[in-house]
Amino acid sequence: FTFPSRLEDLRMKLENEGLVNISYVVVNHQSPHSQKKFHLLQESVSDHIAVYQQDDHQADVWTTLNGNKDDFLIYDRCGRLVYHLGLPYSFLSFQYVEEAIKIAYCENKCGNCSYTDPDIDDICENITKKYENLAGIEPEPEPSGQHSHHHHQLHRHRHHH
């Protein structure tokens, strides 16, 4: 299980950089093979990362989210999808996930927000400048009156609003 340890490393790195109050959830796949390994997965991450086991009688979360089991869906503090990264861009050995989390953390698409901590302004100012143009990710055309979602240009999934 290298994924859980890499996710934990990323969580700690971001926290050490001042990006706190980020919720991490790992959604375990519905397959019998994945369900058997649920406890190993749960034990391989800290208490700061929730592991969700799908019930085999419910609709598959990945299907509902128009994604695959190895995707990263990154939401802003207002609960809106900002990035949906699929393979190979979801490999934690690349910087795409980290950069997307930082951008989602620092974007002020919501306007003034009660979830915004004024202490992060300096951190986010540097991050926003550095990652203004996330390599390989293009914003989708913005529907009128809605916030844009960023997708990798090769991503084949569509999101329903």
N, C-alpha and C positions, 0 to 999 in steps of 0.2 A: 504494500500500500504506500506508494510514494505520493499520490495525490493528497491524502489528508495531511501528511507532514509538510508538504509544500504550501498547502493552503494555510496551515497554522503558521508557518514561517512568514507568509505574506501578511497575515493578520497582525502578527507581532511587529513586522517592519513598519506597516502603516500606522499602527498605534504608537510606535516609538517616534515616528515623524510628526505626531500630533493629531492624526486622523482617528478620532475616537468616536464612540457611539455608532459604529457600523454593525449591522446585523448580518451574520453569515448563516446560511442554511444550505445543507447538503441534502438533496432529495435522492434517496436510494431508489434504484430502478425496481420495477415490479417483478422482474424475472425471478423464478425460484432460486437460481444461482445467487443473485444479488441479495435476496431476502435471507438466505442462509448466512451471508457474510455481514449482515446488518450489525451485529454486536461487535465484530472486529472493526468495522468502520467507525462505529460510535466510540469505541475505546481508543482509536487512533487519533482522535481530535480532542482538544480541550473542551471544557464546559462553555467556552465562548463561541463555539460553533455548534449549532443545532443540527441534528441528523434526523431527517423526517423519513419514516418508513411508510410507504404507500400501502393501503389496504388493497389486496388483490381483487376486491369486488367493486372498487371505485374506478371512475374514469382515470386513465393515466395522466398524471400531472404534466409530463412532457408533451403529450398529445394536445392537452388543453392549452399549453403555452406555445404551441407550434415550434417545439424544439426537440432536441435529442439529449440523451442522458449525459453527454459530456459538455453540454453548453453551459455558458455563464450568462445569466440574466442579471443585469445590474440596474437597480432602481434608485431613483433619487429619494431625498428625505420626504418628499410628498407622495411617494408610492407610485411614481410614474416610471415606466420602462425607459431607460436612457440608452443602454447598450444590450445587444444580444450577440454574444460571440460564440461561434461554433468552431469545430476543429478545422484547421490546426491552430487557430487564433486563441483557443481556450487552453492550450497547454501552458501551465504555469511557469515553464522554463523560458517562455517569451515574456515580453513586457506588456502585451496588449491588455490583459486582465487588470494588472496593477494600474496602468495608465487610465483605463476606462473607469475604474473605481475612483481614482483621484479626481477625474473630471466630473463625474457624477456627484461626488462629495462637495466640490467647490462651485459648481454652476449655480447661478441664482435664477433659474428659470421660473421659480415660484414667486419671485419678488420678495418682499419682506416676509419672513417666515419665523414662526415661534420656535422652530427646530434649529435655527441658525445660532451658533455660538460665536459671539464677537471675538473670542480669543483665536479663532482660526483664520482671521482675515489675512495676516501676514503669510501664514503657511500656504493658503490658497492663492494668494497673489502670485507667489513664485511658481506654484504648480500650474496655474492657468496659463501663465506666459510660456512655460516650458512645453506644455502639451496642447497648445492651442490647435495645432493641426495633428491630431493623432494619426500616425502613419498608417495608411491603408484603409482608414475608415472615413467614409464620406457621409455627410448628413443627408437624410432623405428629404425630398421636397416637403416643405411644411404645409400641411392642410390648413385651410383658413380657420383661424381661431384655435388651433391646437399646437401643442408643443411638438417639436420634431423629435423623432427617434433616430439615433445613429445606428447604422448597421454596417458591417463590413460589406464592401461592394460585391463580393462573391457570395454573400449569404443568400440562401434560397428560400428562407422562411419569410412569411408576411405576418404582421401582427394586426389583430382586429381591435379597434378601439371601442 
